[in-house]
């Protein structure tokens, strides 16, 4: 479990580092918005609107620049937030799942496994 956590945290840090290393401003802004509010169920349409661009353009551009889809990145941020909360608070997995707007703790666990398999 610790190895999985370390891999996910490393991947998240690499992605955040890549964003700050010469990425276009729209991508930097998008990542900051997503990363600062992992508990928010932000849609691609909502984010594209905040960034004054079309959802289709934003989605394709994000995938091209980041190497992962908007949805995958958003889930990675949520899983990373869950790991941080598990390590730094006394919140239960059920409380963390609720806080991060997962349907339940089983869904959080399934997404954790899916993200790990995707990026392992």
Residue frames as a rotation matrix with the C-alpha (Angstrom) as fourth column:
UNK 1
0.571 0.821 0.000 0.00
0.821 -0.571 0.000 0.00
0.000 0.000 -1.000 0.00
UNK 2
0.437 -0.486 -0.757 2.82
0.158 -0.787 0.596 2.41
-0.886 -0.380 -0.267 0.87
UNK 3
-0.637 -0.686 0.352 4.47
0.423 0.071 0.903 1.71
-0.645 0.724 0.244 -2.50
UNK 4
-0.098 0.705 0.702 1.21
0.975 -0.073 0.209 2.53
0.199 0.705 -0.681 -4.31
UNK 5
0.778 0.388 -0.494 0.85
0.533 -0.824 0.193 5.75
-0.332 -0.413 -0.848 -2.33
UNK 6
-0.002 -0.882 -0.470 4.43
0.141 -0.466 0.873 6.74
-0.990 -0.064 0.126 -3.09
UNK 7
-0.653 -0.213 0.727 3.96
0.703 0.187 0.686 6.06
-0.282 0.959 0.028 -6.82
UNK 8
0.299 0.856 0.422 0.79
0.922 -0.373 0.104 8.16
0.246 0.358 -0.901 -6.97
UNK 9
0.730 -0.091 -0.677 2.35
0.303 -0.845 0.441 11.02
-0.612 -0.527 -0.589 -5.03
UNK 10
-0.371 -0.928 -0.022 5.44
0.294 -0.139 0.946 10.91
-0.881 0.344 0.324 -7.26
UNK 11
-0.434 0.281 0.856 3.28
0.899 0.075 0.431 10.99
0.057 0.957 -0.285 -10.39
UNK 12
0.674 0.735 -0.073 1.26
0.738 -0.667 0.102 13.89
0.026 -0.123 -0.992 -9.04
UNK 13
0.429 -0.599 -0.676 4.44
0.149 -0.692 0.707 15.82
-0.891 -0.404 -0.208 -8.22
UNK 14
-0.603 -0.651 0.461 5.88
0.533 0.101 0.840 15.11
-0.594 0.752 0.286 -11.68
UNK 15
-0.011 0.689 0.724 2.71
0.965 -0.183 0.189 16.36
0.263 0.701 -0.663 -13.35
UNK 16
0.850 0.322 -0.417 2.65
0.458 -0.843 0.281 19.50
-0.261 -0.430 -0.864 -11.20
UNK 17
-0.010 -0.933 -0.361 6.35
0.196 -0.356 0.914 20.10
-0.981 -0.062 0.186 -11.95
UNK 18
-0.574 -0.183 0.798 5.76
0.782 0.163 0.601 19.66
-0.240 0.969 0.050 -15.68
UNK 19
0.468 0.838 0.280 2.93
0.874 -0.486 -0.006 22.18
0.131 0.247 -0.960 -15.57
UNK 20
0.811 -0.173 -0.559 5.12
0.124 -0.883 0.452 24.85
-0.572 -0.436 -0.695 -14.07
UNK 21
-0.229 -0.969 0.094 7.97
0.230 0.040 0.972 24.08
-0.946 0.244 0.214 -16.47
UNK 22
-0.863 -0.271 -0.426 6.99
-0.253 -0.499 0.829 26.15
-0.438 0.823 0.362 -19.49
UNK 23
-0.497 0.764 0.412 3.42
0.841 0.541 0.012 24.99
-0.214 0.352 -0.911 -19.99
UNK 24
-0.537 0.394 0.746 0.94
0.304 -0.735 0.607 27.37
0.787 0.552 0.275 -21.61
UNK 25
-0.892 0.152 0.426 -0.86
-0.426 -0.598 -0.679 29.67
0.151 -0.787 0.598 -19.18
UNK 26
0.069 0.992 -0.108 -4.24
-0.869 0.113 0.482 28.02
0.490 0.060 0.870 -19.83
UNK 27
0.253 -0.055 -0.966 -2.86
0.160 0.987 -0.014 24.68
0.954 -0.151 0.259 -18.64
UNK 28
-0.804 -0.577 -0.143 -1.20
0.274 -0.147 -0.950 26.22
0.528 -0.803 0.277 -15.58
UNK 29
-0.615 0.648 0.449 -4.47
-0.769 -0.619 -0.160 27.93
0.174 -0.443 0.879 -14.65
UNK 30
0.313 0.772 -0.554 -6.48
-0.598 0.613 0.516 24.76
0.738 0.170 0.653 -15.23
UNK 31
-0.082 -0.423 -0.902 -4.19
0.415 0.809 -0.417 22.65
0.906 -0.408 0.110 -13.06
UNK 32
-0.947 -0.266 0.180 -4.21
-0.024 -0.500 -0.866 25.24
0.320 -0.824 0.467 -10.29
UNK 33
-0.242 0.938 0.248 -8.02
-0.921 -0.303 0.246 25.36
0.306 -0.169 0.937 -10.31
UNK 34
0.444 0.401 -0.801 -8.33
-0.256 0.914 0.315 21.56
0.859 0.065 0.508 -10.27
UNK 35
-0.287 -0.695 -0.659 -5.61
0.469 0.498 -0.729 21.08
0.835 -0.519 0.182 -7.65
UNK 36
-0.896 -0.110 0.430 -6.89
-0.252 -0.672 -0.696 23.77
0.365 -0.732 0.574 -5.31
UNK 37
-0.206 0.899 0.387 -10.40
-0.947 -0.083 -0.310 22.29
-0.246 -0.430 0.869 -5.10
UNK 38
-0.905 -0.218 -0.367 -10.21
-0.338 0.891 0.304 18.49
0.260 0.399 -0.879 -5.29
UNK 39
-0.735 0.671 0.096 -13.53
0.300 0.449 -0.841 18.18
-0.608 -0.590 -0.532 -3.47
UNK 40
-0.109 0.691 -0.715 -15.34
-0.592 -0.623 -0.512 20.06
-0.799 0.368 0.476 -6.21
UNK 41
-0.045 0.187 0.981 -17.02
0.610 0.783 -0.121 18.09
-0.791 0.593 -0.149 -9.01
UNK 42
-0.056 -0.115 -0.992 -15.82
-0.480 -0.868 0.128 20.38
-0.875 0.483 -0.007 -11.75
UNK 43
0.604 0.297 0.740 -16.89
0.470 0.617 -0.631 19.49
-0.644 0.729 0.233 -15.29
UNK 44
-0.452 -0.763 0.462 -14.86
0.818 -0.149 0.555 20.16
-0.355 0.629 0.692 -18.41
UNK 45
0.108 0.585 0.804 -17.60
0.773 -0.558 0.302 22.57
0.625 0.589 -0.513 -19.51
UNK 46
0.923 0.246 -0.297 -17.37
0.385 -0.634 0.671 24.56
-0.023 -0.733 -0.680 -16.28
UNK 47
0.199 -0.935 -0.294 -13.59
0.492 -0.164 0.855 24.76
-0.847 -0.315 0.427 -16.39
UNK 48
-0.420 -0.313 0.852 -13.50
0.907 -0.164 0.387 25.66
0.018 0.935 0.353 -20.08
UNK 49
0.542 0.695 0.472 -15.99
0.630 -0.708 0.318 28.44
0.556 0.125 -0.822 -19.35
UNK 50
0.815 -0.304 -0.494 -13.77
0.308 -0.495 0.812 29.76
-0.491 -0.814 -0.309 -16.53
UNK 51
-0.187 -0.981 0.042 -10.84
0.445 -0.046 0.894 29.73
-0.876 0.187 0.445 -18.94
UNK 52
0.268 0.430 -0.862 -12.81
-0.480 -0.716 -0.506 31.40
-0.835 0.550 0.014 -21.74
UNK 53
-0.726 -0.457 -0.513 -12.39
-0.678 0.350 0.647 28.58
-0.116 0.818 -0.564 -24.22
UNK 54
0.252 0.841 -0.478 -14.55
-0.852 0.427 0.304 25.87
0.460 0.331 0.824 -25.76
UNK 55
0.513 0.001 0.858 -14.86
-0.634 0.675 0.378 22.53
-0.579 -0.738 0.347 -23.95
UNK 56
0.960 -0.137 0.246 -13.73
0.258 0.780 -0.570 20.55
-0.113 0.610 0.784 -27.01
UNK 57
0.518 -0.811 0.273 -10.64
-0.164 -0.407 -0.898 22.71
0.839 0.421 -0.344 -27.57
UNK 58
0.216 -0.426 0.879 -9.74
-0.960 -0.258 0.111 22.71
0.179 -0.867 -0.464 -23.89
UNK 59
0.741 0.152 0.655 -10.18
-0.385 0.894 0.228 18.95
-0.551 -0.421 0.721 -23.54
UNK 60
0.890 -0.421 0.177 -8.01
0.397 0.523 -0.754 18.14
0.226 0.741 0.632 -26.56
UNK 61
0.377 -0.772 0.512 -5.37
-0.339 -0.629 -0.699 20.73
0.862 0.090 -0.499 -25.63
UNK 62
0.418 -0.165 0.893 -5.23
-0.901 0.046 0.430 19.50
-0.112 -0.985 -0.130 -22.02
UNK 63
0.882 -0.045 0.468 -4.72
0.038 0.999 0.025 15.90
-0.469 -0.004 0.883 -23.16
UNK 64
0.744 -0.627 0.230 -2.03
0.323 0.036 -0.946 16.95
0.585 0.778 0.229 -25.63
UNK 65
0.240 -0.670 0.703 -0.12
-0.561 -0.686 -0.463 19.03
0.792 -0.283 -0.541 -23.09
UNK 66
0.166 -0.086 0.982 -0.54
-0.980 0.096 0.174 16.84
-0.109 -0.992 -0.069 -20.01
UNK 67
-0.698 -0.444 -0.562 -0.55
-0.564 0.824 0.050 13.35
0.441 0.352 -0.826 -21.49
UNK 68
-0.810 0.567 -0.151 -3.69
0.556 0.659 -0.506 12.46
-0.188 -0.494 -0.849 -19.53
UNK 69
-0.210 0.819 0.535 -7.31
0.566 -0.344 0.749 13.44
0.797 0.460 -0.392 -19.98
UNK 70
-0.371 0.223 0.901 -9.00
-0.566 -0.824 -0.029 16.10
0.736 -0.521 0.432 -17.90
UNK 71
0.680 0.730 0.068 -11.01
-0.535 0.432 0.726 13.38
0.501 -0.530 0.684 -16.13
UNK 72
0.516 -0.574 -0.635 -7.92
0.583 0.779 -0.230 11.28
0.627 -0.252 0.737 -15.40
UNK 73
-0.535 -0.753 0.382 -6.07
0.252 -0.574 -0.779 14.28
0.806 -0.321 0.497 -14.03
UNK 74
-0.045 0.618 0.785 -9.02
-0.746 -0.544 0.385 15.33
0.665 -0.568 0.485 -11.90
UNK 75
0.879 0.364 -0.309 -9.24
-0.118 0.792 0.598 11.81
0.462 -0.490 0.739 -10.46
UNK 76
0.080 -0.935 -0.344 -5.48
0.662 0.308 -0.684 11.77
0.746 -0.173 0.643 -9.83
UNK 77
-0.555 -0.230 0.799 -5.82
-0.281 -0.853 -0.440 15.01
0.783 -0.469 0.409 -7.87
UNK 78
0.431 0.799 0.419 -8.71
-0.739 0.047 0.672 13.56
0.518 -0.599 0.611 -5.84
UNK 79
0.779 -0.193 -0.596 -6.80
0.332 0.934 0.133 10.37
0.531 -0.301 0.792 -5.08
UNK 80
-0.330 -0.938 0.106 -3.74
0.465 -0.259 -0.846 12.38
0.822 -0.230 0.522 -4.10
UNK 81
-0.294 0.309 0.905 -5.91
-0.666 -0.745 0.038 14.51
0.686 -0.591 0.424 -1.80
UNK 82
0.784 0.607 -0.127 -7.35
-0.370 0.623 0.689 11.34
0.498 -0.494 0.713 -0.26
UNK 83
0.338 -0.757 -0.559 -3.84
0.655 0.616 -0.439 10.03
0.676 -0.218 0.704 0.44
UNK 84
-0.591 -0.553 0.587 -2.82
0.028 -0.741 -0.671 13.33
0.806 -0.380 0.453 2.04
UNK 85
0.095 0.722 0.685 -5.96
-0.810 -0.344 0.475 13.34
0.579 -0.600 0.552 4.20
UNK 86
0.819 0.175 -0.547 -5.39
0.064 0.919 0.389 9.73
0.570 -0.354 0.741 5.24
UNK 87
0.022 -0.936 -0.352 -1.84
0.741 0.252 -0.622 10.52
0.671 -0.248 0.699 6.28
UNK 88
-0.781 -0.483 0.396 -2.45
0.212 -0.802 -0.559 13.87
0.587 -0.353 0.728 7.92
UNK 89
-0.300 0.741 0.600 -5.87
-0.854 -0.489 0.177 13.67
0.425 -0.460 0.780 9.56
UNK 90
-0.851 0.128 0.509 -7.95
-0.241 0.766 -0.596 11.31
-0.466 -0.630 -0.621 11.67
UNK 91
-0.006 0.892 -0.452 -10.67
-0.955 -0.139 -0.261 11.21
-0.295 0.431 0.853 9.04
UNK 92
-0.041 0.090 0.995 -12.00
0.014 0.996 -0.090 7.79
-0.999 0.010 -0.042 8.15
UNK 93
-0.909 -0.264 0.322 -12.02
0.287 0.162 0.944 6.57
-0.301 0.951 -0.072 4.56
UNK 94
-0.093 0.960 0.265 -15.79
0.995 0.080 0.059 7.05
0.035 0.269 -0.963 4.50
UNK 95
0.502 0.240 -0.831 -15.41
0.437 -0.900 0.004 10.67
-0.746 -0.365 -0.557 5.67
UNK 96
-0.496 -0.755 -0.428 -12.71
-0.108 -0.436 0.894 11.33
-0.862 0.489 0.135 3.09
UNK 97
-0.746 0.289 0.600 -14.84
0.662 0.422 0.619 9.77
-0.074 0.859 -0.507 0.36
UNK 98
0.346 0.929 -0.132 -17.74
0.921 -0.363 -0.142 12.01
-0.180 -0.073 -0.981 1.35
UNK 99
0.273 -0.325 -0.906 -15.54
0.161 -0.913 0.376 15.13
-0.948 -0.248 -0.197 1.56
UNK 100
-0.704 -0.654 -0.279 -14.08
-0.205 -0.190 0.960 14.50
-0.680 0.733 0.000 -1.90
UNK 101
0.036 0.882 -0.470 -17.56
-0.856 -0.215 -0.470 13.82
-0.515 0.419 0.748 -3.36
UNK 102
-0.882 -0.163 -0.442 -17.12
-0.349 0.856 0.381 10.12
0.317 0.490 -0.812 -4.07
UNK 103
0.048 0.975 -0.218 -20.36
-0.473 0.214 0.855 8.14
0.880 0.061 0.471 -3.95
UNK 104
0.958 0.162 0.236 -18.98
-0.284 0.418 0.863 5.97
0.041 -0.894 0.446 -1.15
UNK 105
0.257 -0.934 0.250 -15.74
-0.736 -0.022 0.677 4.56
-0.626 -0.358 -0.693 0.17
UNK 106
0.244 -0.140 0.960 -15.96
0.402 0.915 0.031 1.53
-0.883 0.378 0.279 -2.16
UNK 107
0.900 0.107 0.423 -15.99
0.433 -0.332 -0.838 3.87
0.051 0.937 -0.345 -5.17
UNK 108
0.701 -0.710 0.068 -12.97
-0.707 -0.679 0.196 5.72
-0.093 -0.185 -0.978 -3.76
UNK 109
0.097 -0.669 0.737 -11.14
-0.328 0.677 0.658 2.41
-0.939 -0.306 -0.154 -3.35
UNK 110
0.488 0.154 0.859 -12.06
0.655 0.586 -0.478 1.32
-0.577 0.795 0.185 -6.88
UNK 111
0.977 -0.128 0.170 -10.86
0.019 -0.742 -0.670 4.61
0.212 0.658 -0.723 -8.34
UNK 112
0.455 -0.857 0.243 -7.64
-0.731 -0.204 0.651 4.35
-0.509 -0.474 -0.719 -6.35
UNK 113
0.071 -0.388 0.919 -7.00
0.194 0.909 0.369 0.91
-0.978 0.152 0.140 -7.88
UNK 114
0.725 0.284 0.627 -7.94
0.648 0.027 -0.761 2.11
-0.234 0.958 -0.164 -11.36
UNK 115
0.900 -0.437 -0.006 -5.64
-0.426 -0.873 -0.237 5.14
0.098 0.216 -0.972 -11.17
UNK 116
0.222 -0.860 0.460 -2.82
-0.572 0.267 0.775 3.01
-0.789 -0.436 -0.433 -9.83
UNK 117
0.180 -0.110 0.978 -3.19
0.534 0.846 -0.003 0.49
-0.826 0.522 0.210 -12.67
UNK 118
0.923 0.230 0.309 -3.40
0.384 -0.479 -0.790 3.29
-0.034 0.847 -0.530 -15.22
UNK 119
0.761 -0.619 0.194 -0.18
-0.556 -0.777 -0.296 4.94
0.334 0.117 -0.935 -14.07
UNK 120
0.640 -0.527 0.560 1.80
-0.284 0.515 0.809 1.98
-0.714 -0.676 0.180 -12.70
